[in-house]
């Protein structure tokens, strides 16, 4: 079991580097470069560059998520470090909160497609929802480590869903239109851009939860983790602002 954990951790980190590295390339590098290309250049570059980048992007996301779920199963569920009370068993509420972790993506997708489309609303509503979920994790008896890793799993599931079911399908249509010398559908461009931006904002606190799940130093429990999410979003906002100032020669 220890050897399997080591192998899956290795695969998880490598796949995560591949995925998040490309996510940051798209949001902090390509977002500034792409508008500098004229129509003919885009027609040549986009159909060659983007399918290759998006191949590694989406499969990096898939393997990061799969290995992450396997690690949660082995380390937390099989390893018996889910609950504060050493003698605790799985309650109905705890099972519901695990279901929320992996199925809450459908609630996120509905909200992101409707009331949470504007980023300012997404920030406020998203932080409130994160805090509610964390408090519920605590009420279900989750240890601090379990709260951290399940928040990360919630973000990671949302992000992987966005990659495969929102960003990739929209990008396929965008690439095809560009290759044919046509203007991409504005709705596809907006959808791919918004979900990619959501993923970027979720990625920074996600990395913290991955690391902090191995420690218990953060004070405040669910409230401390919610503050970390807010700080992570602030850092991401600064990264976007910095990226806008970086120019080519």
PyMOL commands that set and color helices and strands:
alter all, ss='L'
color gray80, all
select helices_A, chain A and resi 2-36+39-78+92-103+105-113+119-139+144-179+186-212+222-243
alter helices_A, ss='H'
color red, helices_A
deselect
rebuild
show_as cartoon
